[in-house]
């Protein structure tokens, strides 16, 4: 109820202010073009409208920036998860039983080749916290399904 009363009082004050300034005019210079005898109320209304539009552009820019930042963080997290999965698969391949149906355990070089064949869908990417943002960004495009 108090909010409605305050709003009505502010609207009445604004109406009185506008009605008392209707007869006043001013000169306005916009980018080198001079306009004479422009109503003060019109200048105030246009200034308010331009400020609202400017604020809207700032809001949209911040929204898009945050969304892009969140997307990059999600891609980085997905990349780290893929690296962990790949490392666990390689570790699992090394821990496999030595003899399966009479076969002997492959040498280290053959094991690496075999592990690479299993994980052929994901390239080798060095894990590290010191990678640049550009490198992480490029990795995102290389790893897209």
Short mmCIF file of the C-alpha atoms (twelve columns), coordinates in Angstrom:
data_MODEL
# 
_entry.id   MODEL 
# 
loop_
_atom_site.group_PDB 
_atom_site.id 
_atom_site.type_symbol 
_atom_site.label_atom_id 
_atom_site.label_alt_id 
_atom_site.label_comp_id 
_atom_site.label_asym_id 
_atom_site.label_seq_id 
_atom_site.Cartn_x 
_atom_site.Cartn_y 
_atom_site.Cartn_z 
_atom_site.pdbx_PDB_model_num 
ATOM 1   C CA . UNK A 1   0.000  0.000   0.000   1 
ATOM 2   C CA . UNK A 2   2.860  2.371   0.838   1 
ATOM 3   C CA . UNK A 3   4.479  1.665   -2.506  1 
ATOM 4   C CA . UNK A 4   1.342  2.758   -4.367  1 
ATOM 5   C CA . UNK A 5   1.109  5.995   -2.354  1 
ATOM 6   C CA . UNK A 6   4.766  6.851   -3.002  1 
ATOM 7   C CA . UNK A 7   4.319  6.131   -6.728  1 
ATOM 8   C CA . UNK A 8   1.235  8.381   -6.968  1 
ATOM 9   C CA . UNK A 9   3.053  11.210  -5.147  1 
ATOM 10  C CA . UNK A 10  6.059  10.924  -7.487  1 
ATOM 11  C CA . UNK A 11  3.820  10.973  -10.589 1 
ATOM 12  C CA . UNK A 12  2.008  14.089  -9.304  1 
ATOM 13  C CA . UNK A 13  5.332  15.850  -8.599  1 
ATOM 14  C CA . UNK A 14  6.573  14.939  -12.096 1 
ATOM 15  C CA . UNK A 15  3.334  16.228  -13.694 1 
ATOM 16  C CA . UNK A 16  3.629  19.541  -11.815 1 
ATOM 17  C CA . UNK A 17  7.293  19.878  -12.850 1 
ATOM 18  C CA . UNK A 18  6.459  19.231  -16.509 1 
ATOM 19  C CA . UNK A 19  3.462  21.599  -16.526 1 
ATOM 20  C CA . UNK A 20  5.491  24.435  -14.996 1 
ATOM 21  C CA . UNK A 21  8.233  24.067  -17.660 1 
ATOM 22  C CA . UNK A 22  6.084  23.707  -20.789 1 
ATOM 23  C CA . UNK A 23  6.637  27.299  -21.896 1 
ATOM 24  C CA . UNK A 24  10.417 27.296  -21.563 1 
ATOM 25  C CA . UNK A 25  12.643 26.630  -24.558 1 
ATOM 26  C CA . UNK A 26  16.349 26.164  -25.047 1 
ATOM 27  C CA . UNK A 27  18.962 25.711  -27.763 1 
ATOM 28  C CA . UNK A 28  20.438 22.248  -28.259 1 
ATOM 29  C CA . UNK A 29  23.637 21.354  -30.099 1 
ATOM 30  C CA . UNK A 30  23.769 17.735  -31.275 1 
ATOM 31  C CA . UNK A 31  26.966 16.725  -33.071 1 
ATOM 32  C CA . UNK A 32  27.491 20.227  -34.455 1 
ATOM 33  C CA . UNK A 33  23.882 20.811  -35.508 1 
ATOM 34  C CA . UNK A 34  22.186 23.560  -33.547 1 
ATOM 35  C CA . UNK A 35  18.459 23.411  -32.786 1 
ATOM 36  C CA . UNK A 36  16.845 26.604  -31.456 1 
ATOM 37  C CA . UNK A 37  13.655 26.963  -29.421 1 
ATOM 38  C CA . UNK A 38  13.380 23.320  -28.338 1 
ATOM 39  C CA . UNK A 39  11.099 22.633  -25.380 1 
ATOM 40  C CA . UNK A 40  12.924 21.827  -22.156 1 
ATOM 41  C CA . UNK A 41  10.433 19.016  -21.503 1 
ATOM 42  C CA . UNK A 42  11.223 17.467  -24.904 1 
ATOM 43  C CA . UNK A 43  14.962 17.629  -24.203 1 
ATOM 44  C CA . UNK A 44  14.462 15.954  -20.820 1 
ATOM 45  C CA . UNK A 45  12.211 13.229  -22.291 1 
ATOM 46  C CA . UNK A 46  14.628 12.487  -25.159 1 
ATOM 47  C CA . UNK A 47  17.590 12.401  -22.764 1 
ATOM 48  C CA . UNK A 48  15.752 9.915   -20.586 1 
ATOM 49  C CA . UNK A 49  14.857 7.713   -23.596 1 
ATOM 50  C CA . UNK A 50  18.443 7.742   -24.903 1 
ATOM 51  C CA . UNK A 51  19.692 6.765   -21.436 1 
ATOM 52  C CA . UNK A 52  17.265 3.839   -21.291 1 
ATOM 53  C CA . UNK A 53  18.367 2.582   -24.733 1 
ATOM 54  C CA . UNK A 54  22.041 2.969   -23.788 1 
ATOM 55  C CA . UNK A 55  21.464 1.016   -20.564 1 
ATOM 56  C CA . UNK A 56  19.718 -1.700  -22.555 1 
ATOM 57  C CA . UNK A 57  22.763 -2.123  -24.803 1 
ATOM 58  C CA . UNK A 58  25.046 -2.335  -21.763 1 
ATOM 59  C CA . UNK A 59  22.786 -4.958  -20.182 1 
ATOM 60  C CA . UNK A 60  22.680 -7.050  -23.365 1 
ATOM 61  C CA . UNK A 61  26.469 -6.823  -23.726 1 
ATOM 62  C CA . UNK A 62  27.026 -7.984  -20.146 1 
ATOM 63  C CA . UNK A 63  24.521 -10.804 -20.555 1 
ATOM 64  C CA . UNK A 64  26.241 -12.077 -23.712 1 
ATOM 65  C CA . UNK A 65  29.674 -11.753 -22.067 1 
ATOM 66  C CA . UNK A 66  28.592 -13.779 -19.028 1 
ATOM 67  C CA . UNK A 67  26.985 -16.433 -21.225 1 
ATOM 68  C CA . UNK A 68  30.143 -16.765 -23.331 1 
ATOM 69  C CA . UNK A 69  32.293 -16.919 -20.198 1 
ATOM 70  C CA . UNK A 70  30.089 -19.661 -18.727 1 
ATOM 71  C CA . UNK A 71  30.236 -21.575 -22.008 1 
ATOM 72  C CA . UNK A 72  34.034 -21.443 -22.083 1 
ATOM 73  C CA . UNK A 73  34.189 -22.618 -18.469 1 
ATOM 74  C CA . UNK A 74  31.887 -25.536 -19.284 1 
ATOM 75  C CA . UNK A 75  34.012 -26.478 -22.303 1 
ATOM 76  C CA . UNK A 76  37.158 -26.334 -20.182 1 
ATOM 77  C CA . UNK A 77  35.515 -28.561 -17.577 1 
ATOM 78  C CA . UNK A 78  34.405 -31.018 -20.287 1 
ATOM 79  C CA . UNK A 79  37.913 -31.073 -21.724 1 
ATOM 80  C CA . UNK A 80  39.415 -31.831 -18.304 1 
ATOM 81  C CA . UNK A 81  36.855 -34.609 -17.834 1 
ATOM 82  C CA . UNK A 82  37.752 -36.119 -21.220 1 
ATOM 83  C CA . UNK A 83  41.431 -35.997 -20.293 1 
ATOM 84  C CA . UNK A 84  40.714 -37.818 -17.014 1 
ATOM 85  C CA . UNK A 85  38.635 -40.451 -18.821 1 
ATOM 86  C CA . UNK A 86  41.377 -40.978 -21.374 1 
ATOM 87  C CA . UNK A 87  44.009 -41.300 -18.643 1 
ATOM 88  C CA . UNK A 88  41.857 -43.801 -16.733 1 
ATOM 89  C CA . UNK A 89  41.301 -45.865 -19.897 1 
ATOM 90  C CA . UNK A 90  45.029 -45.945 -20.562 1 
ATOM 91  C CA . UNK A 91  45.691 -46.933 -16.971 1 
ATOM 92  C CA . UNK A 92  43.008 -49.613 -17.245 1 
ATOM 93  C CA . UNK A 93  44.607 -50.966 -20.413 1 
ATOM 94  C CA . UNK A 94  47.974 -51.246 -18.635 1 
ATOM 95  C CA . UNK A 95  46.383 -53.129 -15.724 1 
ATOM 96  C CA . UNK A 96  44.712 -55.688 -18.023 1 
ATOM 97  C CA . UNK A 97  45.578 -59.357 -17.458 1 
ATOM 98  C CA . UNK A 98  48.828 -60.424 -19.066 1 
ATOM 99  C CA . UNK A 99  47.646 -63.556 -20.764 1 
ATOM 100 C CA . UNK A 100 44.304 -63.705 -22.491 1 
ATOM 101 C CA . UNK A 101 43.673 -66.959 -24.391 1 
ATOM 102 C CA . UNK A 102 47.344 -67.847 -24.465 1 
ATOM 103 C CA . UNK A 103 48.635 -64.486 -25.616 1 
ATOM 104 C CA . UNK A 104 51.571 -62.871 -23.899 1 
ATOM 105 C CA . UNK A 105 51.631 -59.356 -22.482 1 
ATOM 106 C CA . UNK A 106 52.672 -56.856 -25.186 1 
ATOM 107 C CA . UNK A 107 55.816 -54.832 -24.809 1 
ATOM 108 C CA . UNK A 108 55.715 -51.193 -23.726 1 
ATOM 109 C CA . UNK A 109 55.841 -49.946 -27.322 1 
ATOM 110 C CA . UNK A 110 53.061 -52.293 -28.435 1 
ATOM 111 C CA . UNK A 111 50.997 -51.385 -25.377 1 
ATOM 112 C CA . UNK A 112 51.188 -47.709 -26.277 1 
ATOM 113 C CA . UNK A 113 50.125 -48.464 -29.827 1 
ATOM 114 C CA . UNK A 114 47.252 -50.624 -28.568 1 
ATOM 115 C CA . UNK A 115 46.149 -47.930 -26.151 1 
ATOM 116 C CA . UNK A 116 46.248 -45.386 -28.921 1 
ATOM 117 C CA . UNK A 117 44.011 -47.578 -31.081 1 
ATOM 118 C CA . UNK A 118 41.467 -47.855 -28.274 1 
ATOM 119 C CA . UNK A 119 41.350 -44.113 -27.771 1 
ATOM 120 C CA . UNK A 120 41.586 -43.141 -31.434 1 
ATOM 121 C CA . UNK A 121 38.507 -40.935 -31.163 1 
ATOM 122 C CA . UNK A 122 40.248 -38.530 -28.756 1 
ATOM 123 C CA . UNK A 123 43.582 -36.854 -29.578 1 
ATOM 124 C CA . UNK A 124 46.442 -36.565 -27.134 1 
ATOM 125 C CA . UNK A 125 46.245 -33.233 -25.346 1 
ATOM 126 C CA . UNK A 126 48.747 -32.402 -22.651 1 
ATOM 127 C CA . UNK A 127 47.092 -31.821 -19.324 1 
ATOM 128 C CA . UNK A 128 48.302 -28.799 -17.473 1 
ATOM 129 C CA . UNK A 129 47.146 -25.740 -15.643 1 
ATOM 130 C CA . UNK A 130 49.610 -23.498 -17.489 1 
ATOM 131 C CA . UNK A 131 47.856 -23.770 -20.859 1 
ATOM 132 C CA . UNK A 132 46.807 -20.511 -22.435 1 
ATOM 133 C CA . UNK A 133 43.194 -19.542 -22.953 1 
ATOM 134 C CA . UNK A 134 43.776 -19.552 -26.707 1 
ATOM 135 C CA . UNK A 135 45.062 -23.140 -26.562 1 
ATOM 136 C CA . UNK A 136 42.010 -24.235 -24.577 1 
ATOM 137 C CA . UNK A 137 39.749 -22.390 -27.023 1 
ATOM 138 C CA . UNK A 138 41.381 -24.101 -30.008 1 
ATOM 139 C CA . UNK A 139 41.124 -27.489 -28.267 1 
ATOM 140 C CA . UNK A 140 37.395 -26.981 -27.979 1 
ATOM 141 C CA . UNK A 141 37.069 -26.746 -31.750 1 
ATOM 142 C CA . UNK A 142 39.361 -29.728 -32.316 1 
ATOM 143 C CA . UNK A 143 37.397 -31.958 -29.911 1 
ATOM 144 C CA . UNK A 144 33.895 -31.095 -31.096 1 
ATOM 145 C CA . UNK A 145 31.914 -34.231 -31.896 1 
# 
